[in-house]
Every structure is written in C-alpha cells, then in structure tokens.
Amino acid sequence: MKRRVVYLFLSLFILLAGCEYETGENLVELEVPSADDVHAEIELWGVPVGEQIYIEGSTSIAYSIRVPGYRFLKCEFEIDDQKWEMEGASGDFYVNTDHLSNGMHELSCRIYLKTNSGSLLDQANGEAFIGEKTWPVKVFVRETGDIPLAYRVNEEGYIELSWETEEDLRAQFDHYRIVYSKPHYSYERKIGSFDSHTFVDRGYVGEACTYEVFIYFKDESIRPYSLGKTELKAVDPQVKIEHLALDKVRLSWNNPYRSVASVYYKDKLIADNVPNGSSVDIPIAGFSDVSQWIELRFKAFDVADRWMDYTYVVERGLELGVPVTPNGNWPRYGYNLQEDRLYVSSYNEVTSWRLPDCSQVAQFNSTQQPNVEAYAFSVYDTRMAALHVWGIEIFENSSMKQATLLSVEHPVSFTGRMALTKDGKLITFLNEDTKLTGIVYDVPTAKEERRFALPEGLGSVTETYVTPDAKYMYYEYKGELSVAGFDNYQCHPIGKLSAPFTSWCLDLLHSERLFVSDGNKVTMYDCSNSFSTLRTFSYPELEVRNVDPKTGYLLLANRERFVILNPQSGDELLSGNVDTSYLWLYGNTLCAGNGYALNLDNYIQK
C-alpha cells in the first residue's frame, strides 16, 4: 500500500459570520496569518499518490491531518458529486467509481481549524480559518465479466488462451491486455493486433491462477471490459513412487504442461532441471517421527520464460509398511511368539495384528483403565498382560474378547518389566516408600499370591526384569548392571558389570544371554556365571534395542540409522537410514514410533 505525506502551505482567511462557526454580533477583526505561518501535513494512503492520484476501482482512501499550533475542527473531501464530511483528524472515505467516468477528476480537501489563541473569541469559535488543497485524480476502471475464457494445452505443451471479438469494435480498438493473477503476484501482457485472438503463455507450469482478457479502446473515456476469464486450479501431476529399498525411493512424474522440475527432499536439493517423464532416485528415512515430503518445483522449460514456478508436494506413499497405531497416536508395541501376533496400544486402546501381513485381528477398549504403561507376553502360551496404574489386564489370546483384571486398591507406582512365567504366574515390581517389592499374581485365579523383598537397598533401581523362565533377574542400580539368580522368589547375586554401558536387552528365549552396548561396541554376555563375554560387535554410536523372539535377530539403532544383526553368525542382515528414536523388531517386523510396522520377509533373505 503506497502512502505519501503532502505538506500544504494553506492560504487562510477568516471564516465569515453566518457559517457553521458563528462569531457572534461582536466581530473582532484579526490579522490573517500568512501562508508561511501556517502549514498542514496531510497523509493519504490506500491509492497510488504521485503527481496525481490513480484510481482503478472503487476503493477506500485513508487520511491523517496534522496542523501544528492550531486546533482541528473538521475537514471535507470532495470529488465530482461525492462529498465526505469528516469530524476526525484521521479516518477514511470510500470512493465509488460507479459514479465516476474514466478520465481526469479533482479531489479537494477543505480543513477547518481554530487559532487556538485562548481568547474569548477563540473560545466562541470566532477565530476560525479554512485551508484547501486539491489533487488531480485519474480514474481508469476496467470492467470484469463472467464470460468463460477458453484454453487448452497445445501441441508443444503450453497453455493457449483464446477469445472472440465483435468486428464492429475494430475502429475503436487500441489493444488487448492479458492479465495473469495469483495471490501476491500479477502481470499483464499487451497485444496490439485486433485480429489476434489467441495467447500462448510459455511460462505457465500448472500453478493455481486466474487469466482474464480485456479489450482497450483509443478513447480512454470508454472503459475496457472483459472478453473472458478463467480460474485455473493447480494441476495434479501424475506421480509414481517406487520403493527401491527401505530407505530409497524412485520418483517419476508427468506434468501436462511443458516444464522442468527441481526435486527437493525435506528442503534439500536432490536434482535440478529434470524434464517431464524422467525419474529421480531419492534417499529417504525409512521411518520418521516427523513429516517427510518431496517437493517438485516446476518451472518453464526455457530459461527466458521462467518468471514463475509451481511447487507440488508429495507426502503420501513415502512411508513403508502398515499404519497400526490406534487413532494415529504414539504406540507401545508388544509381541506374542506362540500366536505370532503384534500388539499395539495407544491410550486405553489395544489392537492385535496378524503377521506377516499386518492385518488387524481385534481391538480392545478398556473402559476402566487409563493408558497402557507396559506389556508382558508369555513365550509359552498365548497370554498377554497390559499394565495400568490401577491394575493389570490379562488377555488369554489375541482375540481380546475378555480381560481378567488384577486390581489394586489405589494407584501404585509399578516399575521395571513384567514377566509371564511358564507356571502361569505374573511377576511385577512395585515402588513403595523408596523400597522395591516384588509381587506375584496367580493368573488363573486373578489373585495376588505373594510378595517378596529384593536385596537390601534396591529402592532406586531404574530397571528390573525377571526372565520368563524365572531363573534370573537383571537390574540397574547406581549406574551398574547386575544379574541375580532367582530361585523360589529368592534373589542371590551372580555378577555385576562395572564397565560403563549405554543400553542393554535380553534374549527372551535364552534367559542367560544379555546384550550390552557401551557406545562403541556391542557385547554378548553369558550371565549364567557372572558376565562371561561370548563375542563383541563393533557398532559405534548404535544402541541395542531388542532381540526378536521369533528370529533371534538383534536390532541396533540410533536416531539416524539401524542395523539388524544375526548375533550367532555376526552377519549384518539389513541396515538403513531412519529419523526416529523409537524402533523395535518383533516377528521379523520392524515397528516404528510413527505408528508404522513393516514386515521384513522381503528384505532379509533367510
């Protein structure tokens, strides 16, 4: 919006008696201030203001007036038969061009002000003056219409506009004007031949815009009017995504308009000036916690025509696998080996999924329990346990038709990992008054069977786990990782790992086997007799996540990369790029924090 401050040196004169500001019967003669003594600052905006004001359609004009040393009373603006009386020193008025012909006009402003001398006559509005300023105004309005403007994609792949003109306009004709517009941008092209009825725009590449064609006349008092108008929606290019690997896609496309494209993945340039019908291989994150997208930034085929571009965003089809998260929320995963079922929970909803096709089996909504805090899965039968702060729900199988509730009297702070044992018991741990207590539930009767104490001083244990065969208990305490024998719910220390570590996980089917990462290497231990090293793997900066109960494969990962390892042979089976901190491997299915699960049968050769 253009604005201009106009400084006026006003010719002032005494307002005669009989006008709006009466001086009364006792008129006092005053010396009229000279033009050098009084000046006003008038600020106009809303229209282009230069040597003249230029108006192309009905519009509001805002103003602001300052008269230092004098008191403003009112002002009047006038153009032809339109007049506005304004009480404030700032405001706006609306100029209706329906009442103005094309051509030159004059806008005037009369300012009424007082001397502000403080005299009795001044207080009675007797010392009042008028100043006036005028501006030349050029009105040039063109009339839009609703006649459809014909267009097509010509043989060369460019948009071609066409219109019709009546022959009796030839003598008055001056030129055609093609107007292209979109939000925050417009341009116009002139065609001087009356017999030209088409226009090819070689710069258009598919963006949403409006085209309108106007006819102009030699006599400027005749308003130009529209010969046709069309509003184009953004084109939807034919895009194909082919997954070449877990972390690489091949993108191909076809834009109906002749163009080239720059290809960006998450704002990073991958390829530039790629013509239609081509394909580009793009490295991506196999799984991502944040949105992934590819941009095709189309521009004209010829450099000379590149005045505008069009960005088409590809978001769907980049994620591999099946979305398994209820309601699109963050998931908590679990797996039952006997049924080969994947479990996913979010808030109080749990779903079970058949592998390897990742088809949903059942859904359970708990009306009594809040969020699922943890899972326990039997490796001996089809049972699954879901932990809440008010209790634990036990499901007999993946149909989840009915849950057995192991309730507690008040919200409690469970800690560590639960275990469903071979003899039908559920073992979990409870923090009570900085003291860690083990609880044993009998699953068939849904009753608490016993409690047992842990070694003295383990109130601040950060992670505790009893193996499914109830032979060992692993726990972290004061930065050290320890293993204890677990016999008839009595713990006896076996060994302690004093070396620094960053992560650890168990092999559920081999309870004596433990995997530990120290940030540089991964060590596989036999913990049946202290920590005996079985083998090491060099994987700097990768953390151990879990061992798949079905395949025995070990998943290593960090925020940017993952590796699936066969710990028996040491072979690296699969690796890839990711953008997630949450990744698990269950039933040879990679499960990510973004709620997608991908079966790896086609990626890992058995």
C-alpha positions in Angstrom: 0.0 0.0 0.0 1.6 3.3 -1.1 1.4 6.3 1.1 2.5 9.9 0.7 2.8 12.9 3.1 1.7 16.1 1.4 2.8 19.3 3.1 0.4 22.1 2.5 1.1 25.8 3.0 -2.6 26.9 3.3 -4.0 30.2 2.2 -6.1 31.0 5.3 -8.8 33.5 5.7 -11.2 34.5 8.5 -14.4 32.4 8.4 -17.2 34.9 7.8 -20.2 35.2 10.2 -23.1 33.1 9.1 -21.2 29.9 8.5 -21.1 26.9 10.8 -18.7 28.6 13.3 -20.5 31.7 14.4 -18.5 34.6 15.8 -21.5 36.4 17.4 -22.5 40.0 17.0 -19.2 41.4 18.3 -17.0 40.6 15.4 -13.3 41.2 16.1 -11.0 41.9 13.3 -7.9 39.7 13.3 -4.8 39.8 11.3 -5.0 36.8 9.0 -1.9 34.6 9.4 0.4 34.5 6.4 0.8 31.3 4.4 4.3 31.0 5.8 3.0 30.9 9.3 0.5 28.0 8.9 1.1 24.7 7.3 -0.7 21.4 7.4 0.6 17.8 6.9 -1.9 15.6 5.0 -1.1 12.0 4.7 -3.0 9.8 2.2 -2.8 6.1 1.6 -4.8 3.4 0.0 -4.2 4.6 -3.6 -1.0 5.4 -5.6 -0.2 9.1 -4.9 2.4 10.9 -7.0 1.9 13.9 -9.2 -1.7 12.6 -9.4 -3.8 10.1 -7.7 -4.5 7.0 -9.7 -7.8 5.0 -9.1 -8.5 1.7 -10.9 -11.7 0.8 -9.0 -13.9 1.7 -6.0 -11.6 2.0 -3.0 -11.2 3.5 0.4 -8.7 6.3 0.9 -7.3 6.9 4.4 -6.1 10.2 5.6 -4.3 11.8 8.5 -4.0 15.6 9.1 -1.7 17.5 11.4 -1.8 21.3 11.9 0.8 22.2 14.4 -0.2 25.2 16.6 -3.8 25.1 15.6 -6.9 23.2 16.6 -8.5 20.9 14.0 -12.3 21.3 13.8 -13.3 19.2 10.7 -12.4 18.5 7.1 -14.3 17.9 3.9 -13.2 15.8 0.9 -15.0 16.1 -2.4 -14.7 14.6 -5.9 -17.4 15.4 -8.5 -20.7 14.8 -6.8 -19.3 12.6 -4.0 -18.6 14.5 -0.7 -17.5 13.4 2.7 -17.6 15.5 5.9 -15.1 14.1 8.5 -15.1 15.1 12.1 -11.7 13.5 13.0 -8.2 14.4 12.0 -7.8 10.9 10.7 -10.1 8.4 9.1 -11.1 7.1 5.7 -13.7 7.6 3.0 -14.9 5.4 0.2 -14.7 6.5 -3.4 -17.3 4.7 -5.6 -16.1 4.6 -9.2 -19.5 3.6 -10.5 -20.3 7.4 -10.3 -17.1 8.5 -12.0 -16.2 8.3 -15.6 -12.8 7.2 -16.8 -10.5 10.3 -17.2 -9.3 13.2 -15.1 -11.0 14.4 -12.0 -10.1 16.6 -9.0 -10.1 15.6 -5.3 -10.3 18.5 -2.9 -9.8 18.7 0.9 -11.0 21.7 3.0 -9.7 21.9 6.5 -11.4 23.9 9.2 -9.2 24.9 12.2 -9.0 27.4 15.1 -6.3 29.7 16.0 -6.1 28.1 19.5 -5.1 31.6 20.9 -7.2 31.1 24.0 -9.0 34.4 23.6 -12.8 34.7 24.3 -13.4 34.9 20.6 -11.3 31.8 20.0 -13.3 30.0 22.7 -16.5 31.0 21.0 -15.2 29.6 17.7 -14.8 33.1 16.3 -11.2 32.7 15.3 -11.7 30.0 12.6 -9.9 29.5 9.4 -10.2 27.3 6.3 -7.4 25.8 4.2 -7.9 23.9 1.0 -5.8 21.5 -1.1 -6.6 19.8 -4.4 -5.2 16.8 -6.2 -5.6 15.7 -9.8 -7.2 12.2 -10.0 -7.0 9.9 -12.9 -9.8 7.3 -12.9 -9.1 4.3 -15.1 -11.5 1.4 -14.4 -11.9 -1.8 -16.4 -15.0 -3.9 -16.1 -14.6 -7.6 -15.3 -17.1 -10.2 -16.5 -18.2 -13.7 -16.3 -17.7 -14.9 -19.9 -15.7 -18.1 -19.8 -12.2 -17.8 -21.3 -11.4 -20.8 -23.5 -8.0 -22.5 -23.0 -6.2 -25.7 -24.0 -2.8 -27.4 -23.8 -1.3 -27.0 -27.3 0.8 -29.5 -29.2 4.0 -28.1 -27.6 2.7 -28.5 -24.1 2.0 -24.8 -23.4 -1.3 -23.2 -22.2 -3.1 -21.4 -25.1 -5.9 -18.9 -24.3 -8.5 -17.9 -27.0 -11.3 -15.3 -27.2 -13.7 -13.7 -29.6 -14.2 -10.0 -30.6 -17.1 -8.4 -32.4 -16.0 -6.9 -35.8 -17.7 -3.5 -35.2 -15.2 -2.8 -32.4 -12.2 -2.7 -34.9 -12.3 1.1 -35.4 -12.3 1.9 -31.7 -9.8 -0.9 -30.8 -6.5 0.0 -29.2 -5.1 -3.2 -27.8 -5.9 -6.4 -25.8 -4.5 -6.9 -22.4 -4.0 -10.4 -20.9 -4.0 -10.3 -17.1 -2.4 -13.1 -15.0 -3.0 -13.0 -11.3 -2.5 -15.1 -8.2 -2.2 -14.2 -4.5 0.6 -11.6 -4.1 1.5 -11.5 -7.8 0.2 -10.4 -11.1 1.4 -9.4 -14.5 -0.1 -8.1 -17.8 0.7 -8.6 -21.5 -0.4 -6.4 -24.4 -1.4 -7.5 -27.8 -1.8 -4.7 -30.4 -3.4 -6.6 -33.3 -7.2 -6.7 -33.4 -7.1 -10.0 -35.4 -5.1 -11.8 -32.7 -7.4 -14.0 -30.7 -5.0 -16.4 -29.0 -2.2 -16.1 -26.5 0.3 -18.8 -25.6 1.9 -18.4 -22.1 5.2 -20.4 -22.2 5.8 -19.5 -18.6 2.8 -21.3 -17.1 3.6 -24.6 -15.5 0.5 -25.6 -13.6 0.0 -23.3 -10.6 -3.4 -22.1 -9.5 -4.1 -18.7 -11.1 -6.6 -16.5 -12.9 -6.4 -15.4 -16.6 -8.6 -12.6 -17.9 -8.5 -10.9 -21.3 -9.6 -7.2 -21.6 -10.2 -5.0 -24.7 -8.9 -1.4 -24.5 -10.1 1.5 -26.7 -8.4 4.5 -28.2 -10.9 6.7 -26.4 -9.8 6.4 -22.8 -13.2 7.5 -21.5 -14.6 4.2 -22.8 -14.0 1.7 -20.1 -12.1 -1.5 -21.0 -14.1 -4.6 -20.4 -13.5 -8.4 -20.1 -13.7 -10.7 -23.1 -13.2 -13.8 -21.0 -12.0 -15.1 -17.7 -10.9 -18.4 -16.3 -9.8 -19.5 -12.9 -7.4 -22.5 -13.0 -6.9 -24.9 -10.2 -3.4 -26.2 -9.5 -2.6 -29.2 -11.7 -2.2 -32.6 -10.1 0.8 -34.2 -11.9 0.9 -37.9 -12.4 3.4 -39.0 -9.7 4.7 -42.5 -9.2 6.7 -43.7 -6.2 8.7 -46.9 -6.3 10.5 -48.2 -3.2 13.9 -49.4 -4.3 15.0 -50.1 -0.7 13.8 -49.5 2.8 15.4 -46.0 2.6 15.3 -45.2 -1.1 12.5 -44.3 -3.5 12.4 -43.7 -7.2 10.1 -40.8 -8.1 8.8 -40.3 -11.6 6.2 -37.7 -12.8 4.4 -36.2 -15.7 3.2 -32.6 -15.7 0.7 -31.8 -18.5 2.5 -28.5 -19.1 5.9 -28.4 -20.6 8.3 -27.8 -17.8 11.4 -28.9 -15.8 11.5 -29.6 -12.1 13.9 -29.2 -9.2 13.5 -32.1 -6.8 13.8 -31.5 -3.1 13.6 -33.9 -0.1 12.8 -32.1 3.1 14.2 -28.8 1.6 17.4 -30.4 0.4 18.1 -30.2 -3.4 18.4 -33.7 -4.9 18.2 -32.9 -8.6 17.8 -29.8 -10.7 16.2 -29.0 -14.1 14.8 -32.5 -14.6 12.4 -32.7 -17.7 9.0 -34.3 -17.7 8.8 -38.0 -17.9 12.1 -38.6 -16.0 12.7 -40.3 -12.7 15.0 -39.5 -9.8 16.3 -41.8 -7.1 15.9 -40.2 -3.6 17.4 -41.4 -0.3 14.8 -41.0 2.4 14.3 -42.0 6.0 12.8 -45.5 6.1 10.8 -44.4 9.2 10.4 -40.9 10.6 8.9 -39.3 13.7 8.4 -36.1 11.7 6.7 -35.5 8.4 8.6 -36.5 5.2 7.9 -34.8 1.9 9.3 -34.4 -1.5 8.8 -31.2 -3.5 8.7 -30.9 -7.2 9.3 -27.2 -8.0 8.2 -26.8 -11.6 9.5 -24.0 -13.8 9.3 -23.2 -17.5 11.2 -25.3 -19.9 13.0 -22.4 -21.5 15.1 -20.2 -19.2 13.8 -17.0 -20.8 10.3 -17.9 -19.7 11.0 -18.6 -16.1 9.1 -15.8 -14.4 7.0 -18.1 -12.1 7.3 -21.6 -10.6 4.9 -24.1 -9.1 5.6 -26.3 -6.1 3.9 -29.7 -5.9 4.3 -31.5 -2.6 4.5 -35.3 -2.4 3.7 -36.7 1.1 1.8 -39.9 0.7 3.5 -43.1 -0.3 6.8 -42.4 1.3 6.2 -44.4 4.5 6.7 -48.2 4.2 4.6 -50.7 6.0 1.1 -50.6 7.5 -0.2 -47.9 9.9 -1.0 -49.8 13.1 -1.3 -47.1 15.7 -4.9 -46.6 17.0 -6.1 -43.1 16.2 -2.7 -42.1 14.9 -1.2 -41.7 18.4 2.2 -42.7 19.7 2.3 -46.5 20.0 3.5 -49.0 22.6 4.4 -52.3 21.0 4.4 -55.9 22.1 4.6 -59.4 20.6 3.4 -62.9 21.4 5.5 -65.7 19.9 3.0 -68.5 20.1 0.4 -66.8 18.0 2.8 -64.6 16.0 0.8 -61.6 16.9 1.8 -58.0 17.2 0.2 -55.8 19.8 -0.1 -52.0 19.6 -1.6 -49.7 22.2 -2.3 -46.0 22.5 -4.1 -44.5 25.5 -6.6 -47.1 26.6 -7.0 -48.9 23.2 -5.2 -52.1 22.3 -5.1 -53.7 18.9 -3.7 -57.1 17.8 -2.3 -57.7 14.3 -1.6 -60.9 12.4 1.9 -61.3 10.9 3.4 -61.2 8.4 0.7 -59.3 6.5 0.0 -56.9 9.4 -3.8 -57.4 9.2 -5.8 -56.4 12.3 -7.2 -59.2 14.4 -9.0 -57.5 17.2 -9.4 -54.3 19.1 -10.0 -53.8 22.8 -11.1 -50.6 24.5 -10.7 -50.6 28.3 -13.4 -48.5 29.9 -12.0 -48.9 33.4 -8.3 -48.5 32.8 -6.2 -45.5 31.6 -3.2 -45.7 29.4 -1.2 -48.9 29.0 2.1 -48.4 30.8 3.8 -51.7 29.9 3.2 -55.1 28.4 4.1 -58.7 29.3 3.9 -61.5 26.8 4.2 -65.2 27.5 6.7 -67.1 25.4 5.0 -70.4 26.5 1.3 -69.7 25.7 -0.9 -67.0 24.1 -1.4 -64.8 27.2 -0.7 -61.1 27.2 -0.8 -58.7 30.2 -1.3 -54.9 30.0 -0.2 -52.8 32.9 -2.1 -49.7 34.1 -1.7 -47.6 37.3 -5.0 -49.1 38.6 -4.2 -52.7 37.8 -3.3 -55.2 35.2 -5.5 -56.7 32.5 -4.8 -60.3 31.3 -5.9 -61.5 27.9 -5.9 -65.2 27.0 -5.2 -64.6 23.3 -5.2 -62.0 20.6 -8.9 -62.0 20.1 -9.0 -60.0 23.4 -12.7 -60.7 23.9 -12.5 -60.6 27.6 -9.9 -59.3 30.1 -9.1 -60.6 33.6 -8.4 -57.7 35.8 -5.8 -57.9 38.6 -6.8 -54.8 40.5 -5.2 -52.7 43.2 -6.9 -50.5 45.8 -5.3 -47.3 44.8 -2.9 -46.0 42.1 0.5 -47.5 42.5 3.9 -47.0 41.0 4.9 -50.1 39.1 8.4 -50.3 37.9 10.6 -52.5 35.7 9.3 -55.0 33.3 6.6 -57.6 34.0 7.1 -61.3 33.2 4.5 -64.1 32.5 6.2 -67.3 33.6 5.8 -70.9 32.5 3.8 -71.9 35.6 1.1 -69.3 35.0 2.4 -66.5 37.3 2.8 -62.8 36.6 5.7 -61.1 38.3 6.0 -57.4 38.6 7.6 -54.8 40.9 6.3 -52.0 43.0 8.0 -48.9 44.5 6.7 -48.4 48.0 8.4 -45.8 50.2 11.7 -46.0 48.3 11.6 -49.8 48.8 11.3 -52.1 45.8 8.9 -55.1 46.3 8.2 -58.0 44.0 4.6 -59.1 43.5 3.5 -62.5 42.3 0.0 -62.9 40.8 -1.6 -66.2 40.0 -3.1 -65.6 36.6 -5.9 -68.3 36.6 -7.4 -67.1 39.8 -6.6 -63.4 39.3 -5.3 -63.0 42.8 -2.1 -61.8 44.4 -0.2 -64.8 45.6 2.8 -63.4 47.4 5.2 -60.5 47.8 9.0 -60.8 48.1 11.7 -58.5 49.1 14.7 -57.7 46.9 18.2 -57.3 48.1 18.7 -54.6 50.6 18.9 -51.0 49.3 17.4 -51.5 45.9 14.8 -48.8 46.3 16.2 -46.7 43.5 16.6 -49.4 40.9 15.9 -47.9 37.4 15.2 -51.1 35.5 14.3 -54.6 36.7 13.4 -57.7 34.8 12.7 -61.3 35.8 13.2 -63.7 32.9 10.2 -65.7 31.6 11.7 -69.0 32.9 12.1 -67.3 36.4 15.8 -68.2 36.6 17.4 -64.7 36.5 16.7 -61.2 37.5 18.5 -58.3 35.8 18.6 -54.8 37.2 20.3 -51.4 37.0 21.4 -49.9 40.3 23.6 -46.8 40.8 25.0 -47.0 37.2 25.8 -50.6 37.4 24.2 -53.6 35.7 23.7 -56.7 37.8 22.4 -60.2 37.4 20.9 -62.3 40.2 19.8 -65.9 40.4 16.1 -66.2 41.0 15.1 -69.3 42.9 11.7 -69.8 44.6 11.4 -66.0 44.6 14.7 -65.5 46.4 17.5 -63.5 44.8 21.1 -64.4 45.1 23.8 -62.2 43.3 25.6 -63.8 40.4 27.6 -60.9 39.0 28.0 -57.2 38.4 29.1 -55.3 35.3 31.1 -52.3 36.4 32.1 -51.2 33.0 30.2 -48.2 31.5 27.2 -49.0 29.4 24.6 -47.1 27.5 21.9 -49.7 26.8 21.1 -53.4 27.3 18.5 -56.0 26.4 17.7 -59.7 26.9 17.2 -62.7 24.7 13.8 -63.9 26.0 14.4 -67.5 24.7 17.9 -67.7 26.2 17.5 -66.1 29.6 21.2 -66.2 30.4 22.1 -64.2 27.3 22.5 -60.4 27.6 23.5 -57.8 25.0 25.1 -54.6 26.2 26.2 -51.5 24.3 28.9 -49.1 25.6 28.6 -46.6 22.7 31.4 -48.1 20.7 30.8 -51.8 20.6 28.1 -54.4 21.5 29.0 -57.3 23.8 27.0 -60.5 24.1 27.4 -62.0 27.6 26.6 -65.3 29.1 25.3 -64.4 32.6 24.8 -67.9 34.0 28.0 -67.5 35.9 28.8 -63.8 36.2 29.3 -61.8 32.9 31.2 -64.0 30.5 31.9 -62.5 27.1 30.7 -64.6 24.2 31.5 -62.2 21.4 31.7 -58.5 20.5 30.5 -56.5 17.6 31.9 -53.1 16.6 29.0 -50.7 16.1 29.9 -47.2 17.3 27.1 -44.9 18.4 24.4 -47.6 18.0 22.3 -48.8 20.9 20.9 -52.2 21.5 17.0 -52.1 21.2 15.7 -55.7 21.5 16.1 -59.3 20.3 13.3 -60.6 18.2 11.8 -63.6 20.0 10.8 -65.1 16.6 14.1 -64.9 14.7 16.7 -64.2 17.4 17.9 -61.2 15.4 19.3 -58.3 17.3 18.2 -54.7 16.5 20.7 -51.9 16.9 19.7 -48.3 16.3 20.1 -44.6 16.9 18.2 -41.6 15.8 19.5 -41.8 12.2 20.4 -45.4 11.4 19.5 -49.0 12.3 21.2 -52.4 11.8 19.7 -55.9 12.1 22.3 -58.4 13.2 22.4 -62.2 13.4 24.3 -62.5 16.8 25.1 -66.2 16.2 26.9 -65.7 12.9 27.8 -62.0 13.3 26.2 -61.3 9.9 24.7 -57.9 9.2 21.3 -58.7 7.7 19.8 -55.3 7.0 20.6 -51.6 7.6 19.0 -48.4 6.7 18.5 -44.7 7.4 15.7 -43.6 9.7 14.6 -40.4 11.5 13.2 -41.8 14.7 14.3 -42.6 18.3 11.8 -45.4 18.6 12.3 -48.7 16.8 11.7 -52.3 17.7 11.8 -55.7 16.0 9.0 -58.2 16.6 8.1 -61.2 14.5 10.6 -60.1 11.8 8.6 -56.9 11.6 10.2 -53.5 12.1 7.9 -51.3 14.3 8.5 -47.6 14.5 7.4 -44.7 16.7 5.4 -43.1 13.9 2.9 -46.0 14.1 4.0 -47.9 11.0 5.0 -51.6 11.0 6.9 -53.2 8.1 7.4 -57.0 7.8 11.0 -57.7 6.6 10.4 -61.1 4.9 11.1 -59.5 1.6 14.1 -57.6 2.8 16.0 -60.2 4.8 17.0 -63.3 2.9 16.7 -66.4 5.1 
